[in-house]
Amino acid sequence: MKSLNKRIYLSPPHMTGNEQEYINKAFSSNWIAPLGPNVDQFEANLADYVKVNNALAVSSGTAAIHLALRLLNVKKGDVIFCSTLTFVASANPILYEGATPVFIDAEFETWNMCPVSLEKALQNAAKDGPLPKAVIVVNLYGQTAKMDEIIRVCHEFGVPIIEDAAESLGAEYRGKKSGSFGDFGIFSFNGNKIITTSGGGMLVTNNKEDIEQARFLSTQARDKAAHYQHSEMGFNYKLSNILAGIGIAQLQAIEERVEKKREIFFRYEEELGSLDGITFMKEYRDSRHNRWLTTLMIDQAKTSTTPLKLIEALEKENIEARRVWKPLHLQPLFNEAPIFQVHEGSSVAERLFENGLCLPSGTNMTKEEQYHVINTIKKVILKQKECSTNPLVV
Ligand SMILES: Cc1ncc(COP(=O)(O)O)c(C=O)c1O
């Protein structure tokens, strides 16, 4: 097999070529600031795309989650429920506020928060108290969680939802855009996301007062006065006008990017899906997965291999692959936090972590590069199979 010199990354930035135009505009008008026409346009365009009333561009997705928690008046000692199968950034803002995370297990159909476990946790909280101040629901790897069920359960207990759509811009659920289901939605434009501003995020909500309060908090909470006056603690979370310019051009390409990501997924599925012991993350019914990262499960008994062995084999070929997020309830940072799951001692998130693998899914990856990934995986799995079935091969 021919080795390609260029490293194949998991999800590198993919510029459209139009970004420079908006960056130049910022320079020529001297809007080198964390506000300006690019920021306004980026916010308006994203709100229009996601079909929400208001959007606030911020310095990161994490900052957007933090602001949502502030808007919900989360204080020290409050409880926040959060998906356990996610990147740590979903839950870190809970700690910023001195609140207590409680984690909710995943389910196999979407890999996202299990509505049955959520209901169990809410019933338990309603009985023994306290109810959470918010539920942070993550749409993992570009797949929207079972929002109908999650919304129904949260409404029943009167608990607001923060929808972490950092990875799922462009995904849809029952015809509506991911990120538009929660009381608050957040997006990330970190360098590896489906569109990027190199670093940045967005908070969205249909509530105008909330977005105005978030804008106030994100700019050091400056009171309306003729001098610099502050009655409340604020943050410096605004997105730069230069980076927002990158975002405008990137957002124009979102549909193309989703299509390309999906095409990459279908090629992987077609080439590897028939291998015994490989199962791809399915697309949930009535939804459109943005396939930010193609992810799969490896049956270690059937394939005689492990995610780690595959990652090592791919690394030898200069290909980046990654394990599925380690569930947050297993992280030393959260070792005190409880986990709610359907069956005690049997966590779906743990099984996804133990057997899951994320494959390179960059929209600028060539077909040749993708076949290099595919062939490397095939070689490992077919060789392992041969070794395990043929006693003469060791
Ligand atoms: C699920 C999830 N939530 C939150 C974040 C945080 O976004 P950011 O890196 O922009 O702070 C990320 C990505 O980085 C993420 O993958």
The ligand as an ORCA input file, in Angstrom:
! r2SCAN-3c Opt
* xyz 0 1
  C     -19.662     18.835     22.610
  C     -18.837     20.075     22.780
  N     -19.261     21.022     23.626
  C     -18.590     22.158     23.794
  C     -17.433     22.415     23.094
  C     -16.710     23.673     23.377
  O     -16.506     24.504     22.304
  P     -15.245     25.478     22.271
  O     -14.030     24.658     21.992
  O     -15.567     26.427     21.173
  O     -15.172     26.158     23.596
  C     -16.960     21.453     22.170
  C     -15.777     21.612     21.320
  O     -14.770     22.059     21.457
  C     -17.671     20.253     22.031
  O     -17.244     19.289     21.188
*
